[in-house]
Amino acid sequence: MRRFLLLYATQQGQAKAIAEEICEKAFVHGFSADLHCISESDKYDLKTETAPLVVVVSTTGTGDPPDTARKFVKKIQDKALPVDFFAHLRYGLLGLGDSEYTYFCNGGKIIDKRLQELGAQHFYATGHADDCVGLEFVVEPWIDGLWAALTKHFTSTRGKEEINGALQIASTASQRMDPVKPELLHIESRVELLRLADSGRRDSEVQEQNAVNRDQSSALIAESEPSLTHSVPPLSQASLNIPALAPEYLQVHLHELLGQEESRASVTPVDPVFQVPISKAVQLTTNDAIKTTLLVELDISKTDFSYQPGDAFNVICPNSDSEVQHLLQRLQLTDRREHCVVLKIKGDTKKKGAALPQHIPEGRSLQFILTWCLEIRAVPKKAMLRALAEHAAGPDRRRLHELCSRQGAADYGRFVRDAHTGLLDLLLAFPSCQPPLALLLEHLPKLQPRPYSCASSNLSHPGKLHFVFNIVEFLSPTTMEVLRRGVCTGWLATVVASILRPDTQVSPAEGGPAPAPEISISPRTTGFFHLPSDPAAPVIMVGPGTGIAPFIGFLQHREKLQEQHPEGHFGAMWLFFGCRHKERDYLFREELRHFYKRGILTHLKVSFSRDAPVGEEEAPVKYVQDNMWLHSKQVARVLLKESGYIYVCGDAKNMADRRSTPEHPGSTPRTCGAPAEHLCRSEEHLLSTHRALTEHPKYLRSSCADRRSTPEHPGSTPRTCGAPTEHSRNTPSTCGAPVQIRGAPAEHP
């Protein structure tokens, strides 16, 4: 069997899941995939590798490779390596990214470019999957085309070797010698055509299922519009191409737990975790504001936790208790919720390299695992829908097959991915579906901690840490009458309810006899989104809504520095802030006025997008980009003439689109702030300015902090600006000017 090396670089598991799918399908197509995480350098050696290489890479930070790829990238970026170091290597690469952010799929592009610089050549063209529209639109055809490309590669290198029947079809897909392009391949190696029968299934069962399908497709359709549970022609009458069923690999046993006390510390075994009390909670918006914004103060005085303004940190949060209880009821496991979950690998599993999920700790109860370990709100991937269909009957089974099929891609996007439909939603919508617990543990991803920006300075608030968030609310995809809250923000709102103060003034908390509520946090420090080391450098901050959070820390820090060094020279500080209404959600209004009056904040430009003009007054500026346009000459001077710094923090989904940038001509980035063409009237002048800036000795490579959603985080909706999803640590990426761009962590539904 023809072997190829399959590497994945993942931050939160998505790239790994895709690589495992490739590995499982390889056997069906006559190949053997040698699967490893790219960090497991002791298990492979590209310097001596003779087999073709396939790499799946996600993106994090400001377009950085994942943490698991940092050592690999550092190693191959060694300038001492000769240009033919990988001349023997033939490879194909699949990058994962989100086009909402400027450096789309840049993690994969960094590795792809460097491999070519070292002499490696494509045997298969690179694919770039976009989580903004749905990874599957690129991932599925890319995987299907991979088998023909591999066949062609082996045919060209071992021309006389006999190819088995199925692969011979694929090998005729292309006769060119250049890398095979997925979009040009006639995909002969496809997922089976609704082959419902597994090996050993009786013909009568197949006939029975076919009869159900025929009856349903020919029945009168009472509803004219499709829904999560209902399809319309032509999909309802189509033959379906469905993915192969992923092999089961977990054996689950539930044993009575004998009074053990469970700790959430096991949820994050890698990073240090600090249990800290909440010393204050303040509502920053009025009760009639569209969004409710809270400021929370944590007491870190008795911990080793430290931070700088601009840093972020993780909040370790649980799933909603009510949703966990509903899920237990639906699985008919309520009476066993306190039982200990014991996992073993099935002895007869066909899953290659099967291993116990690392995010499910040993010796924990079922309720603990569903509460603290699994992302039960995650949007199910098609592989999970395929598995759920095996445990459904009749119309439910057919509809689940449609949603995971090629023909049902549009319905999957509309009713599952875009609607943020979760497992519980599916189980409620399809009552005949009765999945075993093992299926959930095999397919549900790890519950990720949520990142938040530090909204304070330790100089101004020693021993304290502030952060700000909106309570995310949205309608359930299965019923428009149920309002849900974000996993973390909803939980935090409940935790602080007993101490929440409704005013909008931040002042010291009053002591009380009741013990303060506590939460668990872990550090997420970045070395890049900090104030300039030279305090004389001018700074422009763009932070609409809760994007203002890190800039409050900047201003507090700058105020203390100026008090400590009254004779020092400090550069100008600009702030472009925006909200809906001046009287409802103008966050930190009094504090900003204080900074402005003291001269800490030299330019304060505020926009109110929903306030109408009063009387004869001129229509107000609505958005931060409008204000930046009005002051474009000053902004351009600060950045281009005074070597200033610009920081951006906000909501990528809900801020205006931009046209092109020097870094990505023709692209549509969603980074916030003044687009380059607003700063310079001539795009040619802009391009020349960009080149000059990148060659300037003060040119910086920025690292955006956090986002909350990525292809790595299934089911999430990006709410940050100017950065790809994950919080980047210490791996810089290129940026178009001496600019610091920050993406704000925000809660996803």
TIGUVO-200177 format. One record per residue (C-alpha): residue number from 0; chain; z, x, y. Coordinates in pm, whole numbers, plus 50000, padded with zeros to 5 digits. Example, Ala and Ser with C-alpha at 12.3 -4.5 7.8 and 13.67 -1.06 7.14 Angstrom:
<atoms>
 zavex nutor     z     x     y
     0     A 50780 51230 49550
     1     A 50714 51367 49894
</atoms>
This chain:
<atoms>
 zavex nutor     z     x     y
     0     A 50000 50000 50000
     1     A 49903 50134 50342
     2     A 50203 50246 50544
     3     A 50252 50238 50920
     4     A 50552 50331 51132
     5     A 50699 50039 51326
     6     A 50941 50115 51611
     7     A 51114 49876 51850
     8     A 51304 49932 52174
     9     A 51523 49634 52257
    10     A 51799 49550 52501
    11     A 51920 49218 52367
    12     A 51723 49162 52047
    13     A 51388 49006 52135
    14     A 51175 49314 52070
    15     A 51363 49366 51745
    16     A 51293 49009 51635
    17     A 50921 49052 51702
    18     A 50916 49384 51517
    19     A 51089 49222 51220
    20     A 50826 48947 51223
    21     A 50554 49212 51213
    22     A 50734 49384 50927
    23     A 50756 49065 50723
    24     A 50391 48973 50781
    25     A 50273 49326 50698
    26     A 50339 49281 50327
    27     A 50131 48963 50316
    28     A 49838 49153 50468
    29     A 49865 49447 50233
    30     A 50060 49691 50450
    31     A 50402 49852 50433
    32     A 50590 49875 50763
    33     A 50850 50149 50803
    34     A 51078 49971 51054
    35     A 51327 50154 51279
    36     A 51491 50120 51617
    37     A 51339 50380 51848
    38     A 51689 50525 51897
    39     A 51713 50617 51526
    40     A 51539 50949 51578
    41     A 51682 51091 51255
    42     A 51475 50843 51053
    43     A 51129 50928 51185
    44     A 50944 51223 51339
    45     A 50643 51152 51557
    46     A 50559 51521 51571
    47     A 50469 51519 51203
    48     A 50385 51150 51158
    49     A 50044 51094 50999
    50     A 50056 50715 50965
    51     A 49958 50484 51252
    52     A 50237 50390 51489
    53     A 50317 50041 51620
    54     A 50572 50007 51902
    55     A 50733 49693 52049
    56     A 50908 49760 52382
    57     A 51100 49531 52615
    58     A 51177 49592 52981
    59     A 51505 49609 53168
    60     A 51638 49716 53508
    61     A 51365 49759 53766
    62     A 51100 49798 53500
    63     A 51286 50052 53289
    64     A 51271 50094 52911
    65     A 51575 49950 52731
    66     A 51890 50154 52683
    67     A 51793 50210 52319
    68     A 51480 50395 52438
    69     A 51642 50615 52702
    70     A 51682 50921 52480
    71     A 51332 50879 52341
    72     A 51179 50853 52689
    73     A 51376 51152 52813
    74     A 51256 51354 52516
    75     A 50887 51275 52555
    76     A 50901 51325 52933
    77     A 50991 51691 52881
    78     A 50741 51874 53101
    79     A 50739 52167 52861
    80     A 50557 51963 52596
    81     A 50190 52061 52555
    82     A 49919 51808 52637
    83     A 49816 51791 52270
    84     A 50169 51740 52137
    85     A 50078 51397 51997
    86     A 49705 51455 51955
    87     A 49736 51360 51589
    88     A 49900 51024 51667
    89     A 49722 50688 51665
    90     A 49922 50393 51796
    91     A 49932 50037 51925
    92     A 50196 49909 52167
    93     A 50322 49563 52257
    94     A 50517 49539 52583
    95     A 50747 49251 52678
    96     A 50808 49159 53040
    97     A 50818 48887 53303
    98     A 50552 48858 53572
    99     A 50807 48701 53806
   100     A 50909 49059 53876
   101     A 50715 49340 54034
   102     A 50720 49599 53754
   103     A 50580 49379 53481
   104     A 50615 49524 53130
   105     A 50692 49861 53286
   106     A 50920 49967 53001
   107     A 50623 49961 52767
   108     A 50387 50104 53027
   109     A 50608 50412 53076
   110     A 50600 50493 52704
   111     A 50233 50401 52671
   112     A 50127 50627 52956
   113     A 50333 50923 52839
   114     A 50207 50903 52480
   115     A 49850 50921 52611
   116     A 49937 51212 52840
   117     A 50055 51396 52528
   118     A 49727 51334 52345
   119     A 49803 51020 52144
   120     A 49522 50767 52119
   121     A 49515 50391 52076
   122     A 49391 50247 51750
   123     A 49471 49905 51898
   124     A 49476 49799 52262
   125     A 49813 49748 52432
   126     A 49942 49393 52469
   127     A 50157 49273 52758
   128     A 50353 48957 52677
   129     A 50479 48752 52971
   130     A 50805 48559 52937
   131     A 50721 48371 53255
   132     A 50454 48168 53076
   133     A 50569 48224 52717
   134     A 50572 48540 52511
   135     A 50399 48368 52221
   136     A 50070 48335 52412
   137     A 50022 48711 52380
   138     A 50253 48802 52092
   139     A 50094 48575 51832
   140     A 49728 48676 51885
   141     A 49833 49039 51924
   142     A 50007 49034 51586
   143     A 49714 48851 51426
   144     A 49470 49110 51557
   145     A 49690 49397 51445
   146     A 49589 49362 51079
   147     A 49218 49399 51152
   148     A 49291 49700 51376
   149     A 49504 49864 51107
   150     A 49236 49795 50847
   151     A 48973 49950 51069
   152     A 49192 50253 51126
   153     A 49250 50310 50756
   154     A 48883 50245 50683
   155     A 48772 50504 50936
   156     A 49019 50766 50813
   157     A 48994 50694 50442
   158     A 48647 50550 50424
   159     A 48613 50534 50049
   160     A 48945 50371 49974
   161     A 48922 50028 49822
   162     A 49047 49747 50046
   163     A 49187 49435 49887
   164     A 49014 49104 49936
   165     A 49218 48965 50220
   166     A 49205 49284 50422
   167     A 48831 49329 50361
   168     A 48773 49015 50567
   169     A 48975 49159 50851
   170     A 48804 49496 50835
   171     A 48467 49343 50927
   172     A 48606 49197 51249
   173     A 48498 49499 51452
   174     A 48255 49786 51403
   175     A 48336 49967 51726
   176     A 48507 50305 51733
   177     A 48705 50231 52050
   178     A 49050 50068 52032
   179     A 49035 49716 51901
   180     A 49110 49453 52165
   181     A 49305 49146 52050
   182     A 49097 48906 52258
   183     A 48772 49029 52094
   184     A 48889 49010 51737
   185     A 48784 48730 51510
   186     A 49129 48668 51375
   187     A 49066 48642 51004
   188     A 49421 48727 50904
   189     A 49583 48406 51024
   190     A 49901 48226 50942
   191     A 49842 47990 50651
   192     A 49685 47653 50721
   193     A 49987 47424 50690
   194     A 50062 47557 50347
   195     A 50379 47364 50297
   196     A 50420 47474 49940
   197     A 50619 47788 49883
   198     A 50559 47972 49558
   199     A 50686 47761 49275
   200     A 50678 47428 49463
   201     A 50541 47145 49253
   202     A 50197 47000 49336
   203     A 50349 46653 49353
   204     A 50568 46762 49646
   205     A 50265 46892 49829
   206     A 50077 46570 49769
   207     A 50373 46369 49891
   208     A 50392 46571 50213
   209     A 50017 46537 50266
   210     A 50051 46162 50229
   211     A 50323 46159 50495
   212     A 50100 46357 50729
   213     A 49804 46126 50671
   214     A 50014 45817 50728
   215     A 50157 45953 51049
   216     A 49827 46071 51192
   217     A 49658 45736 51121
   218     A 49947 45515 51235
   219     A 49931 45325 51561
   220     A 50096 45521 51838
   221     A 50336 45305 52031
   222     A 50389 45561 52306
   223     A 50109 45684 52528
   224     A 50275 46007 52638
   225     A 50400 46293 52419
   226     A 50767 46388 52413
   227     A 50993 46629 52229
   228     A 50992 46400 51924
   229     A 50650 46241 51957
   230     A 50294 46375 51971
   231     A 49963 46211 52057
   232     A 49607 46280 51943
   233     A 49449 46520 51894
   234     A 49767 46710 51797
   235     A 49913 46424 51594
   236     A 49597 46414 51381
   237     A 49529 46787 51359
   238     A 49560 47022 51068
   239     A 49817 47277 51170
   240     A 49839 47653 51160
   241     A 50211 47719 51121
   242     A 50393 48052 51094
   243     A 50503 48179 50758
   244     A 50859 48092 50668
   245     A 51095 48382 50741
   246     A 51281 48484 50426
   247     A 51644 48383 50405
   248     A 51883 48675 50382
   249     A 52240 48561 50455
   250     A 52488 48421 50209
   251     A 52771 48239 50389
   252     A 53116 48154 50256
   253     A 53394 47974 50444
   254     A 53752 48062 50352
   255     A 54075 47930 50494
   256     A 54209 48147 50776
   257     A 54579 48213 50727
   258     A 54716 48192 51080
   259     A 54541 48502 51218
   260     A 54530 48536 51595
   261     A 54175 48586 51716
   262     A 54081 48809 52007
   263     A 53764 48785 52212
   264     A 53766 49166 52247
   265     A 53558 49187 51931
   266     A 53271 49022 52116
   267     A 53182 49338 52312
   268     A 53278 49638 52096
   269     A 53072 49890 52295
   270     A 53188 49857 52655
   271     A 53550 49872 52770
   272     A 53685 49522 52829
   273     A 53949 49438 53089
   274     A 54158 49123 53084
   275     A 54223 49045 53451
   276     A 54395 48758 53633
   277     A 54220 48543 53891
   278     A 54425 48574 54209
   279     A 54220 48339 54427
   280     A 53930 48092 54417
   281     A 53767 47947 54729
   282     A 53488 47693 54769
   283     A 53245 47832 55026
   284     A 53030 47520 55063
   285     A 53112 47170 55179
   286     A 53138 46886 54931
   287     A 52806 46738 55043
   288     A 52611 47062 54991
   289     A 52336 47052 54730
   290     A 52493 47346 54544
   291     A 52861 47424 54506
   292     A 52935 47791 54574
   293     A 53263 47953 54476
   294     A 53419 48286 54565
   295     A 53657 48425 54303
   296     A 53899 48713 54353
   297     A 54012 48917 54053
   298     A 54323 49134 54046
   299     A 54221 49467 53896
   300     A 54519 49663 54030
   301     A 54674 49712 53685
   302     A 54353 49828 53516
   303     A 54128 50133 53520
   304     A 53837 49923 53640
   305     A 53665 50077 53944
   306     A 53355 49989 54140
   307     A 53151 50059 54451
   308     A 52981 49804 54677
   309     A 52647 49729 54517
   310     A 52776 49754 54161
   311     A 52779 49466 53918
   312     A 53004 49374 53628
   313     A 52993 49150 53321
   314     A 53191 48833 53270
   315     A 53252 48760 52903
   316     A 53218 48385 52870
   317     A 53229 48131 52587
   318     A 53001 47842 52505
   319     A 53106 47497 52616
   320     A 53388 47371 52395
   321     A 53244 47019 52389
   322     A 52903 47150 52280
   323     A 53062 47358 52005
   324     A 53251 47051 51880
   325     A 52934 46841 51887
   326     A 52750 47109 51693
   327     A 53026 47124 51432
   328     A 53013 46747 51398
   329     A 52635 46751 51362
   330     A 52662 47018 51091
   331     A 52941 46818 50923
   332     A 53170 47121 50946
   333     A 53441 46989 51181
   334     A 53707 46999 50912
   335     A 53621 47363 50836
   336     A 53603 47492 51192
   337     A 53912 47711 51143
   338     A 53781 47862 50820
   339     A 53695 48232 50811
   340     A 53324 48313 50792
   341     A 53235 48569 50525
   342     A 52879 48700 50525
   343     A 52689 48885 50255
   344     A 52326 48981 50208
   345     A 52159 48765 49947
   346     A 52081 48967 49640
   347     A 51736 48813 49595
   348     A 51627 48820 49960
   349     A 51272 48918 50035
   350     A 51359 49032 50386
   351     A 51295 49402 50413
   352     A 51585 49602 50552
   353     A 51810 49297 50572
   354     A 52142 49373 50743
   355     A 52441 49171 50856
   356     A 52417 49063 51222
   357     A 52621 49309 51427
   358     A 52718 49045 51682
   359     A 52906 48839 51421
   360     A 53244 49006 51365
   361     A 53422 49004 51032
   362     A 53723 48787 50964
   363     A 53662 48536 51243
   364     A 53669 48160 51223
   365     A 53360 47944 51240
   366     A 53473 47798 51571
   367     A 53531 48144 51718
   368     A 53182 48258 51616
   369     A 53013 47950 51760
   370     A 53221 47979 52077
   371     A 53214 48350 52155
   372     A 52938 48514 51951
   373     A 52623 48298 51933
   374     A 52399 48177 52216
   375     A 52386 47815 52100
   376     A 52195 47717 52418
   377     A 51917 47968 52346
   378     A 51568 47820 52333
   379     A 51473 47831 51964
   380     A 51181 48054 51877
   381     A 50899 47919 51665
   382     A 51038 48098 51361
   383     A 51356 47893 51394
   384     A 51161 47568 51434
   385     A 50969 47657 51120
   386     A 51296 47712 50934
   387     A 51446 47388 51067
   388     A 51139 47198 50948
   389     A 51224 47296 50590
   390     A 51542 47090 50621
   391     A 51386 46785 50788
   392     A 51194 46493 50642
   393     A 50910 46260 50733
   394     A 50803 46241 51100
   395     A 51074 46488 51203
   396     A 50933 46750 50969
   397     A 50580 46694 51095
   398     A 50684 46715 51459
   399     A 50878 47038 51405
   400     A 50570 47180 51235
   401     A 50362 47076 51535
   402     A 50599 47242 51780
   403     A 50584 47575 51596
   404     A 50210 47561 51528
   405     A 49922 47715 51719
   406     A 49784 47372 51793
   407     A 50120 47265 51939
   408     A 50162 47561 52174
   409     A 50133 47343 52485
   410     A 50393 47097 52354
   411     A 50625 47384 52262
   412     A 50599 47522 52613
   413     A 50651 47184 52778
   414     A 50921 47028 52563
   415     A 51106 47330 52423
   416     A 51068 47646 52630
   417     A 51028 47503 52980
   418     A 51282 47226 52917
   419     A 51539 47479 52792
   420     A 51585 47275 52478
   421     A 51862 47422 52262
   422     A 51965 47391 51901
   423     A 52200 47099 51961
   424     A 51925 46916 52151
   425     A 51692 46958 51853
   426     A 51949 46843 51601
   427     A 52019 46532 51808
   428     A 51648 46463 51855
   429     A 51562 46508 51486
   430     A 51835 46328 51288
   431     A 51685 46401 50946
   432     A 51720 46777 51004
   433     A 52022 46908 50812
   434     A 52012 47289 50833
   435     A 52260 47508 50646
   436     A 52499 47727 50844
   437     A 52320 48040 50721
   438     A 52005 47935 50905
   439     A 52191 47923 51237
   440     A 52356 48259 51183
   441     A 52020 48415 51094
   442     A 51830 48281 51396
   443     A 52071 48233 51688
   444     A 52091 48540 51917
   445     A 52405 48704 52048
   446     A 52591 48530 52330
   447     A 52541 48771 52618
   448     A 52796 48842 52892
   449     A 52679 48731 53235
   450     A 52638 48987 53515
   451     A 52761 48928 53870
   452     A 52739 49135 54187
   453     A 53056 49276 54341
   454     A 53105 49099 54674
   455     A 53376 49321 54817
   456     A 53472 49678 54898
   457     A 53771 49848 54739
   458     A 53839 50006 55078
   459     A 53880 49664 55235
   460     A 54042 49495 54934
   461     A 54220 49762 54727
   462     A 54301 49646 54376
   463     A 54081 49337 54419
   464     A 53730 49243 54315
   465     A 53536 48952 54465
   466     A 53228 48779 54327
   467     A 53032 48471 54427
   468     A 52833 48218 54225
   469     A 52674 47876 54238
   470     A 52785 47623 53979
   471     A 52457 47570 53798
   472     A 52387 47208 53708
   473     A 52084 47059 53534
   474     A 51983 46755 53334
   475     A 51987 46762 52956
   476     A 51635 46784 52809
   477     A 51714 46508 52557
   478     A 51859 46255 52799
   479     A 51818 46241 53174
   480     A 52163 46085 53210
   481     A 52364 46387 53096
   482     A 52432 46655 53358
   483     A 52508 46997 53213
   484     A 52651 47305 53371
   485     A 52558 47667 53322
   486     A 52732 47839 53034
   487     A 52926 48085 53249
   488     A 52943 47912 53586
   489     A 53051 47587 53425
   490     A 53325 47766 53235
   491     A 53439 47961 53542
   492     A 53454 47641 53747
   493     A 53685 47492 53485
   494     A 53901 47804 53468
   495     A 53961 47817 53845
   496     A 53996 47442 53897
   497     A 54377 47458 53906
   498     A 54384 47716 54188
   499     A 54067 47626 54377
   500     A 54107 47594 54752
   501     A 53854 47365 54921
   502     A 53842 47541 55257
   503     A 53577 47789 55362
   504     A 53813 48055 55495
   505     A 53892 48352 55279
   506     A 54260 48433 55321
   507     A 54539 48572 55103
   508     A 54644 48346 54817
   509     A 54982 48185 54823
   510     A 55212 48285 54541
   511     A 55315 48023 54288
   512     A 55517 47997 53972
   513     A 55221 47901 53753
   514     A 55060 48196 53569
   515     A 54720 48293 53701
   516     A 54422 48220 53476
   517     A 54260 48527 53322
   518     A 53907 48627 53228
   519     A 53757 48928 53051
   520     A 53520 49161 53235
   521     A 53340 49485 53158
   522     A 53179 49740 53394
   523     A 52808 49749 53470
   524     A 52782 50030 53720
   525     A 52454 50135 53877
   526     A 52409 50459 54064
   527     A 52127 50334 54284
   528     A 52208 50011 54462
   529     A 52460 50170 54694
   530     A 52470 50239 55065
   531     A 52276 50550 55171
   532     A 52466 50875 55141
   533     A 52372 50939 55504
   534     A 52557 50673 55708
   535     A 52321 50734 55999
   536     A 52027 50588 55803
   537     A 51938 50233 55911
   538     A 51971 49958 55652
   539     A 51790 49625 55615
   540     A 51952 49369 55385
   541     A 51772 49056 55265
   542     A 52002 48811 55090
   543     A 51937 48435 55092
   544     A 52198 48213 54930
   545     A 52435 48391 54694
   546     A 52209 48694 54731
   547     A 52433 48784 55024
   548     A 52714 48879 54784
   549     A 52662 49258 54756
   550     A 52596 49283 55130
   551     A 52941 49147 55212
   552     A 53071 49444 55017
   553     A 52838 49674 55213
   554     A 52962 49541 55545
   555     A 53329 49557 55447
   556     A 53277 49915 55332
   557     A 53093 50015 55649
   558     A 53366 49860 55866
   559     A 53636 50070 55698
   560     A 53426 50386 55721
   561     A 53376 50334 56093
   562     A 53748 50281 56138
   563     A 53817 50605 55951
   564     A 53549 50798 56143
   565     A 53539 50653 56496
   566     A 53333 50947 56623
   567     A 53078 50924 56344
   568     A 52717 50818 56383
   569     A 52627 50506 56186
   570     A 52281 50357 56152
   571     A 52181 50001 56237
   572     A 52246 49730 55980
   573     A 52013 49430 55965
   574     A 52086 49117 55763
   575     A 51831 48844 55690
   576     A 52022 48550 55543
   577     A 51901 48203 55457
   578     A 52044 47876 55330
   579     A 51964 47505 55343
   580     A 52202 47372 55608
   581     A 52401 47546 55879
   582     A 52700 47315 55841
   583     A 52703 47289 55460
   584     A 52619 47616 55289
   585     A 52623 47894 55549
   586     A 52814 48138 55325
   587     A 53060 48383 55486
   588     A 52978 48240 55828
   589     A 53297 48351 56003
   590     A 53303 48687 55830
   591     A 52944 48760 55939
   592     A 53028 48665 56296
   593     A 53322 48904 56278
   594     A 53100 49191 56162
   595     A 52844 49109 56429
   596     A 53098 49099 56711
   597     A 53244 49431 56602
   598     A 52901 49594 56593
   599     A 52912 49663 56220
   600     A 52622 49423 56173
   601     A 52378 49505 56450
   602     A 52116 49238 56375
   603     A 52197 48902 56213
   604     A 51894 48680 56144
   605     A 51974 48347 55979
   606     A 51733 48078 55855
   607     A 51809 47715 55765
   608     A 51537 47565 55547
   609     A 51648 47199 55559
   610     A 51780 47157 55913
   611     A 51547 46962 56141
   612     A 51505 47055 56510
   613     A 51731 46867 56751
   614     A 51579 46701 57057
   615     A 51324 46915 57236
   616     A 51422 47242 57072
   617     A 51163 47446 56892
   618     A 51139 47409 56513
   619     A 51381 47656 56357
   620     A 51278 47939 56132
   621     A 51298 47803 55777
   622     A 51298 48102 55542
   623     A 51402 48467 55545
   624     A 51037 48573 55518
   625     A 50961 48376 55835
   626     A 51236 48563 56016
   627     A 51107 48892 55882
   628     A 50762 48803 56010
   629     A 50902 48732 56354
   630     A 51068 49074 56352
   631     A 50798 49254 56154
   632     A 50744 49524 56416
   633     A 51111 49617 56418
   634     A 51130 49606 56038
   635     A 50822 49823 56007
   636     A 50967 50071 56256
   637     A 51294 50095 56065
   638     A 51119 50156 55733
   639     A 50823 50365 55842
   640     A 50947 50553 56146
   641     A 51322 50577 56095
   642     A 51323 50632 55715
   643     A 51536 50325 55666
   644     A 51644 50153 55347
   645     A 51577 49794 55246
   646     A 51784 49603 54991
   647     A 51679 49268 54848
   648     A 51895 49027 54653
   649     A 51810 48666 54576
   650     A 51645 48407 54355
   651     A 51303 48510 54227
   652     A 51209 48166 54095
   653     A 51266 47978 54417
   654     A 51142 48220 54680
   655     A 50789 48233 54815
   656     A 50512 48414 54632
   657     A 50364 48730 54773
   658     A 50008 48849 54757
   659     A 49937 49210 54671
   660     A 50130 49530 54708
   661     A 50014 49892 54720
   662     A 50180 49949 54387
   663     A 50007 49656 54219
   664     A 49689 49559 54409
   665     A 49580 49209 54326
   666     A 49910 49123 54162
   667     A 50140 48839 54258
   668     A 50487 48988 54271
   669     A 50785 48768 54341
   670     A 51000 49022 54513
   671     A 51167 48889 54823
   672     A 51171 49016 55175
   673     A 50882 49090 55404
   674     A 50570 49152 55200
   675     A 50393 49471 55284
   676     A 50102 49297 55453
   677     A 50347 49137 55695
   678     A 50465 49476 55806
   679     A 50122 49625 55862
   680     A 49826 49418 55974
   681     A 49576 49645 55803
   682     A 49598 49665 55426
   683     A 49411 49996 55438
   684     A 49674 50127 55678
   685     A 49941 49994 55444
   686     A 49795 50181 55149
   687     A 49777 50507 55341
   688     A 50133 50451 55466
   689     A 50246 50390 55110
   690     A 50090 50715 54992
   691     A 50254 50904 55275
   692     A 50592 50754 55197
   693     A 50578 50843 54829
   694     A 50504 51202 54923
   695     A 50786 51214 55176
   696     A 51089 51426 55072
   697     A 51313 51122 55131
   698     A 51115 50904 54891
   699     A 51352 50731 54652
   700     A 51303 50575 54314
   701     A 51503 50258 54307
   702     A 51689 50094 54025
   703     A 51747 49724 54062
   704     A 52066 49599 53924
   705     A 52092 49277 53739
   706     A 51896 48983 53645
   707     A 51997 48726 53416
   708     A 51692 48642 53223
   709     A 51425 48832 53038
   710     A 51215 48819 52740
   711     A 51523 48979 52592
   712     A 51732 48684 52683
   713     A 51571 48381 52525
   714     A 51611 48052 52695
   715     A 51705 48187 53031
   716     A 51547 48125 53366
   717     A 51523 48422 53602
   718     A 51722 48368 53916
   719     A 51699 48711 54064
   720     A 51462 48881 54292
   721     A 51288 49212 54290
   722     A 51395 49326 53945
   723     A 51325 49271 53583
   724     A 51604 49114 53390
   725     A 51874 49335 53264
   726     A 52118 49533 53471
   727     A 51974 49881 53491
   728     A 52210 50168 53444
   729     A 52088 50515 53528
   730     A 51719 50515 53453
   731     A 51518 50510 53776
   732     A 51176 50362 53810
   733     A 50914 50414 54077
   734     A 50911 50206 54389
   735     A 50657 50185 54669
   736     A 50868 50317 54959
   737     A 51208 50462 55039
   738     A 51347 50124 54951
   739     A 51639 49999 54748
   740     A 51557 49664 54594
   741     A 51830 49468 54425
   742     A 51811 49173 54193
   743     A 52111 48945 54201
   744     A 52271 48836 53879
   745     A 52278 48461 53852
   746     A 52367 48207 53593
   747     A 52099 48050 53378
   748     A 52127 47695 53249
</atoms>
